Every structure is written in structure tokens, then in C-alpha cells.
Amino acid sequence: MMGDLAGRLALFSWRPGNRQDRCRSLAHVRLFVVRLFVMVPNIDELFSLLLRQIYFQGLSHRRESVLLNGHA
């Protein structure tokens, strides 16, 4: 189950867009968080997964920046 949850977290990413897209994204974020709380009753495990995902997304965005701009 944890592998499936980690996979779902990996698919989730924040991409800014116009206002309508952001509102739609926020609705998806709310639904996503509610589903996470249902799927992972242990709050420590949930926060650990979320923090890990945030960290790896940050690395991914930094890597993209380096590839596009030539520097971090």
C-alpha cells in the first residue's frame, strides 16, 4: 500500500496557471489531502511521505532550472 501511495504522491505536482486552473488545482489538492488522510491513518507516516515528496519535487524543479538556464 505504501508503494501505491508514494506513486500517487509522485504523480501530484503543482503547476501554476491562470486563475481557473489554480482554483481547479486547489480543489484537487483538497480532495487529494482528504483521500490521503483516509488512506494513511498514521499521521507521522503521512507527514513523512508528504515531506519526502516536497523535497523530491524541489530537487526536480531545481534540476529543470539547471537544465534550462545553465545554473541553479
ROMARMI-69927 format. One record per atom (N, C-alpha, C, O): residue number from 1; atom name; x, y, z. Coordinates in Angstrom, 1 decimal. Example, Ala and Ser with C-alpha at 12.3 -4.5 7.8 and 13.67 -1.06 7.14 Angstrom:
<nodes>
1 / N / 13.2 / -5.7 / 7.8;
1 / CA / 12.3 / -4.5 / 7.8;
1 / C / 13.2 / -3.3 / 7.8;
1 / O / 14.2 / -3.3 / 8.5;
2 / N / 12.8 / -2.2 / 7.1;
2 / CA / 13.7 / -1.1 / 7.1;
2 / C / 12.9 / 0.0 / 7.9;
2 / O / 13.4 / 1.1 / 8.0;
</nodes>
This chain:
<nodes>
1 / N / 0.8 / -1.2 / 0.0;
1 / CA / 0.0 / 0.0 / 0.0;
1 / C / 0.9 / 1.3 / 0.0;
1 / O / 0.5 / 2.2 / -0.6;
2 / N / 2.0 / 1.3 / 0.7;
2 / CA / 2.8 / 2.4 / 0.8;
2 / C / 3.4 / 2.8 / -0.6;
2 / O / 3.6 / 3.9 / -0.9;
3 / N / 3.8 / 1.7 / -1.3;
3 / CA / 4.3 / 2.0 / -2.7;
3 / C / 3.3 / 2.7 / -3.6;
3 / O / 3.6 / 3.6 / -4.3;
4 / N / 2.0 / 2.2 / -3.5;
4 / CA / 1.0 / 2.8 / -4.2;
4 / C / 0.8 / 4.3 / -3.8;
4 / O / 0.6 / 5.1 / -4.7;
5 / N / 0.8 / 4.5 / -2.5;
5 / CA / 0.6 / 5.9 / -2.1;
5 / C / 1.8 / 6.8 / -2.5;
5 / O / 1.6 / 7.9 / -2.9;
6 / N / 3.0 / 6.3 / -2.4;
6 / CA / 4.2 / 7.0 / -2.9;
6 / C / 4.1 / 7.3 / -4.4;
6 / O / 4.4 / 8.4 / -4.8;
7 / N / 3.6 / 6.4 / -5.1;
7 / CA / 3.3 / 6.6 / -6.5;
7 / C / 2.3 / 7.7 / -6.8;
7 / O / 2.5 / 8.5 / -7.7;
8 / N / 1.3 / 7.7 / -6.0;
8 / CA / 0.3 / 8.7 / -6.2;
8 / C / 0.8 / 10.1 / -5.8;
8 / O / 0.5 / 11.1 / -6.5;
9 / N / 1.6 / 10.1 / -4.8;
9 / CA / 2.3 / 11.4 / -4.4;
9 / C / 3.2 / 11.9 / -5.5;
9 / O / 3.3 / 13.1 / -5.8;
10 / N / 3.9 / 11.0 / -6.2;
10 / CA / 4.9 / 11.3 / -7.2;
10 / C / 4.1 / 11.9 / -8.4;
10 / O / 4.7 / 12.8 / -9.1;
11 / N / 2.9 / 11.5 / -8.7;
11 / CA / 2.1 / 12.0 / -9.8;
11 / C / 1.6 / 13.4 / -9.5;
11 / O / 1.3 / 14.1 / -10.5;
12 / N / 1.5 / 13.7 / -8.3;
12 / CA / 0.9 / 15.0 / -7.9;
12 / C / 2.0 / 16.1 / -8.0;
12 / O / 3.0 / 16.0 / -7.3;
13 / N / 1.7 / 17.1 / -8.7;
13 / CA / 2.6 / 18.3 / -8.7;
13 / C / 1.9 / 19.6 / -8.9;
13 / O / 0.8 / 19.6 / -9.6;
14 / N / 2.4 / 20.6 / -8.4;
14 / CA / 1.8 / 21.9 / -8.5;
14 / C / 2.4 / 22.6 / -9.7;
14 / O / 3.6 / 22.9 / -9.8;
15 / N / 1.5 / 23.0 / -10.7;
15 / CA / 1.9 / 23.8 / -11.8;
15 / C / 1.1 / 25.0 / -11.9;
15 / O / -0.1 / 24.9 / -12.1;
16 / N / 1.7 / 26.2 / -11.7;
16 / CA / 0.9 / 27.4 / -11.8;
16 / C / 0.3 / 27.7 / -13.1;
16 / O / 0.9 / 27.3 / -14.1;
17 / N / -0.9 / 28.3 / -13.2;
17 / CA / -1.5 / 28.6 / -14.4;
17 / C / -2.4 / 29.8 / -14.3;
17 / O / -2.2 / 30.6 / -13.4;
18 / N / -3.4 / 29.9 / -15.1;
18 / CA / -4.4 / 31.0 / -14.9;
18 / C / -5.2 / 30.8 / -13.7;
18 / O / -5.2 / 29.7 / -13.0;
19 / N / -6.1 / 31.7 / -13.3;
19 / CA / -6.9 / 31.7 / -12.1;
19 / C / -7.8 / 30.4 / -12.1;
19 / O / -7.9 / 29.8 / -11.1;
20 / N / -8.4 / 30.2 / -13.2;
20 / CA / -9.3 / 29.0 / -13.3;
20 / C / -8.5 / 27.7 / -13.0;
20 / O / -9.0 / 26.8 / -12.3;
21 / N / -7.4 / 27.6 / -13.6;
21 / CA / -6.5 / 26.4 / -13.4;
21 / C / -6.1 / 26.3 / -12.0;
21 / O / -6.1 / 25.2 / -11.4;
22 / N / -5.8 / 27.4 / -11.3;
22 / CA / -5.3 / 27.4 / -9.9;
22 / C / -6.5 / 27.0 / -9.0;
22 / O / -6.3 / 26.2 / -8.1;
23 / N / -7.7 / 27.5 / -9.3;
23 / CA / -8.9 / 27.1 / -8.5;
23 / C / -9.1 / 25.6 / -8.6;
23 / O / -9.4 / 24.9 / -7.7;
24 / N / -9.0 / 25.1 / -9.9;
24 / CA / -9.3 / 23.7 / -10.1;
24 / C / -8.2 / 22.9 / -9.4;
24 / O / -8.5 / 21.9 / -8.8;
25 / N / -6.9 / 23.4 / -9.5;
25 / CA / -5.8 / 22.7 / -8.8;
25 / C / -6.0 / 22.7 / -7.3;
25 / O / -5.8 / 21.6 / -6.6;
26 / N / -6.5 / 23.8 / -6.7;
26 / CA / -6.7 / 23.8 / -5.3;
26 / C / -7.8 / 22.8 / -4.9;
26 / O / -7.7 / 22.2 / -3.8;
27 / N / -8.9 / 22.7 / -5.7;
27 / CA / -9.9 / 21.7 / -5.4;
27 / C / -9.4 / 20.3 / -5.4;
27 / O / -9.7 / 19.5 / -4.6;
28 / N / -8.5 / 20.1 / -6.4;
28 / CA / -7.8 / 18.7 / -6.5;
28 / C / -6.9 / 18.5 / -5.3;
28 / O / -6.8 / 17.4 / -4.7;
29 / N / -6.2 / 19.6 / -4.8;
29 / CA / -5.4 / 19.4 / -3.6;
29 / C / -6.2 / 19.1 / -2.4;
29 / O / -5.8 / 18.2 / -1.7;
30 / N / -7.3 / 19.7 / -2.2;
30 / CA / -8.2 / 19.4 / -1.1;
30 / C / -8.6 / 18.0 / -1.1;
30 / O / -8.6 / 17.3 / -0.1;
31 / N / -9.1 / 17.5 / -2.3;
31 / CA / -9.6 / 16.2 / -2.4;
31 / C / -8.4 / 15.2 / -2.2;
31 / O / -8.6 / 14.2 / -1.5;
32 / N / -7.3 / 15.5 / -2.7;
32 / CA / -6.1 / 14.7 / -2.6;
32 / C / -5.7 / 14.5 / -1.1;
32 / O / -5.4 / 13.4 / -0.6;
33 / N / -5.7 / 15.6 / -0.3;
33 / CA / -5.4 / 15.6 / 1.1;
33 / C / -6.4 / 14.8 / 1.9;
33 / O / -6.0 / 14.0 / 2.7;
34 / N / -7.7 / 14.9 / 1.6;
34 / CA / -8.7 / 14.2 / 2.3;
34 / C / -8.5 / 12.7 / 2.0;
34 / O / -8.6 / 11.8 / 2.9;
35 / N / -8.2 / 12.3 / 0.8;
35 / CA / -8.0 / 10.9 / 0.4;
35 / C / -6.8 / 10.4 / 1.1;
35 / O / -6.7 / 9.2 / 1.6;
36 / N / -5.7 / 11.2 / 1.3;
36 / CA / -4.5 / 10.8 / 2.0;
36 / C / -4.8 / 10.4 / 3.4;
36 / O / -4.4 / 9.4 / 4.0;
37 / N / -5.6 / 11.3 / 4.1;
37 / CA / -5.9 / 11.1 / 5.5;
37 / C / -6.8 / 9.8 / 5.6;
37 / O / -6.7 / 9.1 / 6.7;
38 / N / -7.6 / 9.5 / 4.7;
38 / CA / -8.4 / 8.2 / 4.7;
38 / C / -7.5 / 7.0 / 4.5;
38 / O / -7.6 / 6.0 / 5.1;
39 / N / -6.5 / 7.2 / 3.6;
39 / CA / -5.6 / 6.0 / 3.2;
39 / C / -4.5 / 5.8 / 4.2;
39 / O / -4.1 / 4.6 / 4.4;
40 / N / -4.1 / 6.8 / 4.9;
40 / CA / -3.0 / 6.7 / 5.8;
40 / C / -3.4 / 7.2 / 7.2;
40 / O / -3.3 / 8.4 / 7.5;
41 / N / -3.9 / 6.4 / 8.1;
41 / CA / -4.4 / 6.8 / 9.3;
41 / C / -3.3 / 7.3 / 10.3;
41 / O / -3.5 / 8.0 / 11.2;
42 / N / -2.0 / 6.8 / 10.1;
42 / CA / -0.9 / 7.2 / 10.9;
42 / C / -0.4 / 8.5 / 10.5;
42 / O / 0.2 / 8.6 / 9.4;
43 / N / -0.6 / 9.6 / 11.3;
43 / CA / -0.3 / 10.9 / 10.9;
43 / C / 1.2 / 11.1 / 10.7;
43 / O / 1.6 / 11.9 / 9.8;
44 / N / 2.1 / 10.5 / 11.5;
44 / CA / 3.5 / 10.6 / 11.3;
44 / C / 4.0 / 10.1 / 10.0;
44 / O / 4.8 / 10.7 / 9.3;
45 / N / 3.4 / 8.9 / 9.6;
45 / CA / 3.7 / 8.4 / 8.3;
45 / C / 3.3 / 9.3 / 7.1;
45 / O / 4.0 / 9.4 / 6.1;
46 / N / 2.1 / 9.9 / 7.3;
46 / CA / 1.6 / 10.8 / 6.3;
46 / C / 2.5 / 12.0 / 6.1;
46 / O / 2.8 / 12.3 / 5.0;
47 / N / 2.9 / 12.6 / 7.2;
47 / CA / 3.7 / 13.8 / 7.1;
47 / C / 5.1 / 13.4 / 6.5;
47 / O / 5.7 / 14.2 / 5.8;
48 / N / 5.6 / 12.2 / 6.9;
48 / CA / 6.9 / 11.8 / 6.4;
48 / C / 6.8 / 11.7 / 4.8;
48 / O / 7.7 / 12.1 / 4.1;
49 / N / 5.7 / 11.1 / 4.3;
49 / CA / 5.6 / 10.9 / 2.9;
49 / C / 5.4 / 12.3 / 2.2;
49 / O / 6.0 / 12.5 / 1.2;
50 / N / 4.6 / 13.2 / 2.8;
50 / CA / 4.5 / 14.5 / 2.2;
50 / C / 5.8 / 15.3 / 2.2;
50 / O / 6.1 / 15.9 / 1.2;
51 / N / 6.5 / 15.3 / 3.3;
51 / CA / 7.8 / 16.0 / 3.3;
51 / C / 8.8 / 15.4 / 2.3;
51 / O / 9.5 / 16.2 / 1.6;
52 / N / 8.8 / 14.1 / 2.2;
52 / CA / 9.7 / 13.5 / 1.2;
52 / C / 9.3 / 13.9 / -0.2;
52 / O / 10.2 / 14.2 / -1.1;
53 / N / 8.0 / 13.9 / -0.5;
53 / CA / 7.5 / 14.3 / -1.8;
53 / C / 7.9 / 15.8 / -2.1;
53 / O / 8.3 / 16.1 / -3.2;
54 / N / 7.7 / 16.7 / -1.1;
54 / CA / 8.0 / 18.1 / -1.3;
54 / C / 9.5 / 18.2 / -1.6;
54 / O / 9.9 / 19.0 / -2.5;
55 / N / 10.3 / 17.5 / -0.9;
55 / CA / 11.8 / 17.5 / -1.1;
55 / C / 12.2 / 17.1 / -2.5;
55 / O / 12.9 / 17.8 / -3.2;
56 / N / 11.6 / 16.0 / -2.9;
56 / CA / 12.0 / 15.5 / -4.3;
56 / C / 11.4 / 16.4 / -5.4;
56 / O / 12.0 / 16.5 / -6.4;
57 / N / 10.3 / 17.0 / -5.1;
57 / CA / 9.8 / 17.9 / -6.1;
57 / C / 10.7 / 19.1 / -6.2;
57 / O / 10.9 / 19.7 / -7.3;
58 / N / 11.2 / 19.6 / -5.1;
58 / CA / 12.1 / 20.7 / -5.1;
58 / C / 13.4 / 20.4 / -5.9;
58 / O / 13.9 / 21.2 / -6.6;
59 / N / 13.9 / 19.1 / -5.7;
59 / CA / 15.1 / 18.7 / -6.4;
59 / C / 14.8 / 18.7 / -7.9;
59 / O / 15.6 / 19.1 / -8.7;
60 / N / 13.6 / 18.2 / -8.3;
60 / CA / 13.2 / 18.1 / -9.7;
60 / C / 13.1 / 19.5 / -10.3;
60 / O / 13.6 / 19.7 / -11.4;
61 / N / 12.5 / 20.4 / -9.6;
61 / CA / 12.4 / 21.8 / -10.2;
61 / C / 13.8 / 22.4 / -10.3;
61 / O / 14.0 / 23.2 / -11.3;
62 / N / 14.6 / 22.2 / -9.3;
62 / CA / 16.0 / 22.7 / -9.4;
62 / C / 16.7 / 22.1 / -10.6;
62 / O / 17.5 / 22.9 / -11.3;
63 / N / 16.6 / 20.8 / -10.8;
63 / CA / 17.3 / 20.2 / -11.9;
63 / C / 16.8 / 20.7 / -13.2;
63 / O / 17.6 / 21.0 / -14.1;
64 / N / 15.4 / 21.0 / -13.3;
64 / CA / 14.9 / 21.6 / -14.5;
64 / C / 15.5 / 23.0 / -14.8;
64 / O / 15.8 / 23.3 / -15.9;
65 / N / 15.6 / 23.7 / -13.7;
65 / CA / 16.1 / 25.1 / -13.8;
65 / C / 17.6 / 25.0 / -14.3;
65 / O / 18.0 / 25.9 / -15.1;
66 / N / 18.4 / 24.1 / -13.8;
66 / CA / 19.8 / 24.0 / -14.2;
66 / C / 19.8 / 23.6 / -15.7;
66 / O / 20.6 / 24.1 / -16.4;
67 / N / 19.0 / 22.7 / -16.1;
67 / CA / 19.0 / 22.3 / -17.5;
67 / C / 18.6 / 23.4 / -18.4;
67 / O / 19.1 / 23.5 / -19.5;
68 / N / 17.6 / 24.2 / -18.0;
68 / CA / 17.0 / 25.2 / -18.9;
68 / C / 17.9 / 26.5 / -18.8;
68 / O / 18.2 / 27.1 / -19.9;
69 / N / 18.4 / 26.9 / -17.7;
69 / CA / 19.1 / 28.1 / -17.5;
69 / C / 20.6 / 28.0 / -17.4;
69 / O / 21.4 / 28.9 / -17.6;
70 / N / 21.1 / 26.8 / -17.2;
70 / CA / 22.5 / 26.5 / -17.0;
70 / C / 23.1 / 26.8 / -15.7;
70 / O / 24.3 / 26.6 / -15.4;
71 / N / 22.2 / 27.2 / -14.7;
71 / CA / 22.6 / 27.5 / -13.3;
71 / C / 21.4 / 27.3 / -12.4;
71 / O / 20.3 / 27.4 / -12.9;
72 / N / 21.6 / 27.1 / -11.1;
72 / CA / 20.6 / 26.9 / -10.2;
72 / C / 19.9 / 28.2 / -9.8;
72 / O / 19.0 / 28.2 / -9.0;
</nodes>
